Amino acid sequence: MHPPEFLSRRHWLRAAGAALTLGTAGVRWAFAAAPQARGKLVVVMLRGALDGLAAVPPVGDPHWSRLRSAGEDAPLGLDNTFALHPALAGLHRWYGEGQLLVVHALASPYRERSHFDAQQVLESGGERPFALDTGWLGRALALGRSHGVALSPSLPLALRGTEQATTWTPSRRDAPDADFMARVARLYEGDDHLLRRWQQVQSQAMGPMEQPGDAMKMGMGGGGPGNAFVTLATQAGRFLAEPGGPSVAWLDVNGWDTHTQQAPRLQRLLGMLDAGLLALRNSLAHTWVDTTVLVMTEFGRSAAFNGSGGTDHGTGGVAFLAGGAVAGGRVRGDWPGLSPSALLDGRDLRPTTDVRSLQRALLQRHLGIGSAHLEQQVLPGAPPAMSGLWRS
């Protein structure tokens, strides 16, 4: 597969124009104070609000057992306070390898509980809903020569505000013509062996039938939700790893609004996320060494279960940073605790880290955006970039 055509064409047109003006403007460019862009960036957006307390349970917090009863498989230990959900076995290995960093008690500046508004704030990089109508990645890409691709049918808000971003979706194979298939089957009716072989081939080509509601609930369309994310993650890695490919890839994963029967749903969803991220790493190949993957969600969920075995919209949540150079094997964040007095509004994990501090650091490293541009154009009002996220 090749990246979308514009990723190479526009790049060379702009590079040619820059070369023509280098004699007069190149000196100022050469001494511009900006960090050097390096590596690749992948953002995975979990739409619907992942329960960060289930994904990374604070098993060492003395108030945890009061809020959540046992009954799930034993979590995978990280340190004296935190563990990982058992469905995240691949990410647990990355943590042990020092290539996964967990940031807990994190949120955007938004403090209400509307999915629509929370996603608008997270993708725009603003301080309140609709303060900005373009995206933090789009504004950053517009400042340089890097390109981005969203593996989705439409361009997400996060990448709007630049011509240097596009979308890609897999082409769907047309279903075999039913009349043709029936005619072939009739040809084999007189030979039991050939007929059985033909039926086996048909079965393998069609694959196991999925429950259509599952894929629609997760917003991914046919083929089974898990397979869909693995397919897109694999393709994202191929795009980024190809010479001249984009610098940024965006992936959406829907279905995280777990108001009812959360435990079995998260088991499936987190297993899907784990498999997709492993596939992404495999397809990135040598590019993984300097790729960073940010997994984020619009807000967390209520600290206690509701009456339907689920959780409701909350505030503080969790984010993951993964990559070959990530200074992982740690859980970062100022843990506020889960005592009744520590909970926000008596029900939510209180956020202590602004997600924009992660976004700033990622843009500095991977797109080479300087502090002045970040503060004035890309993430106005954002806190300073979080330090110590990479080993080099």
N, C-alpha and C positions, 0 to 999 in steps of 0.2 A: 504494500500500500504506500501511496505517496501523500504528503501533506497537501491541503487544498492549494490550487494553482497560485492564488494570489500571494501565498506565503513566500514564494521565490521571486515572482515577477516584480512585485512592488519593491521588494528588498533591493533588487539589482537596479531598478530605475532610480531609487533614492540614493543608492551608493554612487551611481554614475554622476548624479547631480552634485553630490557632495564633493566628488573628486574634482569637478570642474571649478569649484569655488575654493578649493583648499588653499590655493596660493594667496588669497586675500584674507580668508577667515580662519584658516587652519591654525594659526598661532594662538588665537584666542581660544579655540576649541581645545588645543593641546594642554592649555594651562587652566581649563575650567575645573573648579573644585567640586568633584563628584566622585563617589566611590566607583570602583570598577565592577561592572556587571559580570556575573559568573554563574554557571550552572543553569539548571532548569527548575521550574516551580509548578507543582500540581496542587490544585485546590479541590477538595472533595466536600461538597455541601450536602449535609444531611438534613433534608427538609422535613419539618414536622416536629422537631425538637427532641433530640436524643436525651434520654434520661442518663445524665452523667454519673449520678449516684449508683445506677445499676451497672453502667459500663466500667466504672472505676470506683468500686465501693470502698468507703473509708472504714474498713473492718476494725481498725484500731481505735476509732473514735468511741468513747464510752457511751455515747447516746445512739449509736448506730442500731444496735439490737432493739432498742425501744421503738424505732421508726420502721424498721423492716424485719419481718420475721424470716427465719431460715426456711429452707425448703428447696432451694435450687442446688445445683451441683456446686461443690466447693470452688471458690474463686482462686485465681492464680496469683500467688503472692508477689508483690513488688517491693515493699519495704515494711516497716513496722506499723504503718498506718493504712496503706492502700494496697489494693489488689486489682486484678483485671477479671472481667467476666470470663467464664470458662470457654465461651465461644470464640474468644480472641487469642487462641493458642499461637497463631502465627505472629501476632503483635507482641505476645509475651516473649517469644524467642528473640524478636528484634530488641526488646527492652534488655534482655540478657546480653545481647551483642553490643549494647550501647548505641543503638540506632533508632530508638524510640524515646521521645520525650513527652511526658504527660503534663498538661497545664490544667490545673483544677481550680474550681471556684472562679470561673471566668465568664464574662458576658460582654455584650456591646453596651453602649450608653442607655439603651432602651430599658424601661422598667415596667412596662405594661405587659399584657399577655395575649396580644393579637399576633397570630402567625404572619399575617400579611404585612403589618407594620414592622414587626421584628425583622423579617427577611429584607424589607426595604432598607432598614437602617444598616443591617449587616453587610448587604451588598453595595450600598452606596458609599459606606464609610462615613456617613453623617452622624450628627449628634442627636437628631430627632427625625421622625418619619417625614420624608419628602423635603427635607432641607436641601438635599442634593438630588438631581435627577439623572446623573450618570454614575458609573461605578468606580470604585477605588482602583481596580485593575485597569479599566479602560483609560482613566485619566493618567495613570502611570505609563501605560504603553504609548499613549499619545506624545509623551515627552521624549521618546527615544526611537530606536530602530527595531526594537523587539516586536514579536508577533505573538498572538494568542489564539487558541482554538478551544471552543466549547463543544464537547461531544454531546450535543442536545439538538432538538429540532429548531429551537429559536435561541437567539443570543440572550444570555442571562443579563440582568441589570449590572452585575459586577463588571462585565466586559464592555458595557456601552460607554460611548464617549470617545471612540477612536475608530479609524478605518483599518486599524492593524489587528483586528480580531474577526474571526469568522466562526462558522459552526460546521460540524460534520455529524452525520448519522449514517449508520450502516444501511446499505441497500438491502431490500428484502427480496428474497427469491420468490418468484411467482409460484403458486401452488401448481402441482402437476394437473394437466387437463384430465378431468374425471373420465370423460368418454374414451380418451386414448388409453388410460390405465385399464379400463374395463376391457377394451379390445385386446390388449396384450394378455391380460389374464385368461381371456377365452382361448387364445392361441395355445395356452399351456394346460387347458382342461384335460386333455387326453394323456398327460404325463404327470403322475403324482409327484415325482421327484422335482421336476422343473417348476411345477406349480408351488410346491413348498418353498423352493429357493426364491421364487419371485415374491412370495408373500413375506419372506424374511427380509429381502432387499427393501421392499416397501416400508416395512416396520422400522428398519434402521434409518431410512431416509427421512421419515416423518418424525422419528424420535418419540419419546414418551409424551403423552398428552398431559398438559398442566391444567389445573383448575383455572379458568379464565379470570375469576374474581381476584385471585392472588396477585397476578401481574398487574391488573388494573389498580388494585389498592396501592401497590407500590409505585404506580406511575411509570412503569417501564415498558409496557407493551409486551408482545408475545415472546414465546420461547422460554418462559420461566424466569422469575425475577432474579434468581442468583446468577444464572447463565448470562443474563443481559448485562449486569454490572461487570462481571468478569470479562465479557467481550469488549465493553467500552474501555475498561481500564487497560486491557491489553493493547488496544488500538492507540490509546493516549500515549502509552510508553513507546510504541513504535514511531509515532509522530515526533516525539521529543528526541528520540535517539537518532533519527535520521539526520545526516549532515544537512545543514541549512534549514532544519525543522524549526517549529515555533519554540519560544522560550517558556510559554505558559500554557497549561491545559486546565480546563475546568470540567468537573464531573458532578452531576446531580444524582442523589439517591433519595427517593421519596419514601414515605410510609412510616415515619418515626413518631407519629402522633398516637401514643399508646394509652388511650383512656381506659381500655378494657383488656383483661387477660394479657397483661404486659409480658409476663415471664416467657410463655411459649413464643410470642411474637418477636421478642428481642433475641431469643435463642436463634431464630431463623435469620433475622436482620443482621445481627452482629456476625454470625457465621458467614453470611454473604459479603459483608464489608471486609472481613478478614481474608476471604478467598480472593476478592477483587484486588486488595492491596498487594497481596503476594503475587498475583498475576501482573500487576503494574510493575513491581520490582523486577520480575523476570524479563519482561519485555523491554525495560529500560537498559538492561544489560550493563555495560561499562558506564553508561550515563548516570546510573544510580549513585556513583561515587560523589557527585556534586549536584544531586537533585534533592529538593526538600518537598515533602508532601504535608500540606496542612489539611486536617480534617476538622471541620467546624459545623456548628448548628446554631439555629437562631436564638434559642434560650434553653434552659434546663427544665426540670419538671419538679413537681411538689415533692417534698422530702418524705412524706408518708403516703401509703397507698390509699386510694379511694375505695368505695364499697364495691367496685366492679373488678377488683384485682388489677387496676391500672393506676396511672398517675395523671395529674392534671398539669396545665401549663404553669411553669415556674419561672425562675430567674437564673441563678448561677448554674453553670454547666461545666463541660469539659471540652478540651481540644487536644488533638494529637499532632505532634510534629515528628516526621520520620524521614530518614535519608542517610546516605552513606557518610556524610560529614556531620550529622546532627550530634550534638553532645548529649546523648541520651542516657538511658539507664537511671533516670531520675523522675520524680514528680515535683513540678514547680508550682508555685503559688502560695499565697499567704492563707493557710487553711483557717477559716473562721470558726469551725466547730459546728456541732449540730444540737447544742443545748437549746431549750425553748427560747431563751433570751437572745441567742445568737442568730436564730432563723429570721430571715426577712419577712415581715408581716406575719410572723408566727408560723410560716408554712414552707418557705423556700430557702435553699442554700443561698447564703448572702455572697454576692460576687465581690471579689477583692482585686481582680485583674481585668483590665480593659483589653478586649481582643485586638484593638487597633495597635497596641504595643507590639503584638506579634506581626500584624500586617505591615507595620512600618519597617520592622527588622527584615522581613522577607523582601520587601521592595528595595531596600538598600542593598542587600546582598545579590539578589538575582536579577534586578533590572537596573542597578546602578543609580538609583534616584537619590539625589542629595537632600540634606535636611531642609534647605530653604524651599525646594519644590514640594517636599512632603508636607511641610507646615502650611504653605500658602495655597497649593493647588490640589494635592492628592488626598491628604487626610487632615484637613483643617481642624484644629482643636484636639487632635489626638495626643495622648501622653507620649513620652520618649520611648524609643525602641527598646524592647527588652534585650538585654545583653547576655552573652554567654550561651547562645543557642547552638553554636557550631564549634567544632574542635579546631578549625582553621579557617 
